[in-house]
Amino acid sequence: MKKLKNEAELLKKALTIGERYAVNRGYNSFSATNSAKDKVESLYRLLVNDKLIQPLAVDSEDQPNMKHKLALWIAKQLPAGHELLK
């Protein structure tokens, strides 16, 4: 797995956009007490269920890989000249 440039910032953006997507789909928004780990896993599973991202292999379904998948997902959604892609 090759680490993306600005991966941490891309993940923050993915969590923000992903939460809005989940709310638009009818899910309750995350509360302040939800951990980042729970948010990452919930959003990953929602996006896989909606077939917006390809699922990881069962043996490599862990937090770092889920975070990487979310960062890849948001990087593909951003416009070409976005500051996080530079």
N, C-alpha and C positions, 0 to 999 in steps of 0.2 A: 504494500500500500504506500503510494507516494504521497507525502504530505503536501497539501495545497499551500500556496502563499496566502497569508491572512486567514488561515483556517479557523482560528479562534473567533475572529470578527465575523466570518461567514457563518459560523455556528450560531452566534448571537442573533444575527439577522434571520437565519433559518428558524430559530425558536420563536422570534417575534412574528414572522410571516406565517409560520406553521400554526401558531396559536390562533391567529385571526382566521386561518383556513378552517381549523377545527370548530371554532365558534360558528362560522357560516354554515358548516355542515350539521349544526345542531348540538354539538357537544358543549358542556359547561366550560367556561374558561378555567385556567389553572388558578388555584388559590396561592396566596403568598407562602403557604407552608409546604407546597409541593417542592421537592428537591429537583435540581437540574437533571439528575439521573432519571427521575420519573418522567419528566417532561420529554427528554430525548427519546426514551423508550416508547412513550405513548405516541409521540408524533411520528416516529419511525414506523410503528405498527399501523397507524392510520394511513400513512402514505403508501405503504405496501398493500394494505387492504384496498385502497382506491386505485391501485396499479399506477401510481405516479412515480414510484421508484421500484427498481428490481430488488427482490429480497436477497439478503445475504444467505450464504450456506449455513445450515443449522450449526455446524461446528465452529463457525466464526461469528456467531451472533453475540457480540459483546459490546460494551460501551464505546471503546475507541472506534470500532468499525461502524457502529450506528452513527456516531458523531460525524465520522468521515462521510458517510452516505448522505447525511443531512446537509453537510457543507457542499458536497458535489451537487445535490439537488438544487440548492439555492444559487449556486454559481451558474448553473444552466438557465435559471430563471431571470437573472439580472441582465440588463442591457449591456451591449458590448463595451461601452466606454465607462462602465461603473468604476468608482474609485477602489472598491474591494477586489476587483479583478486585475488591477495594475500591479 
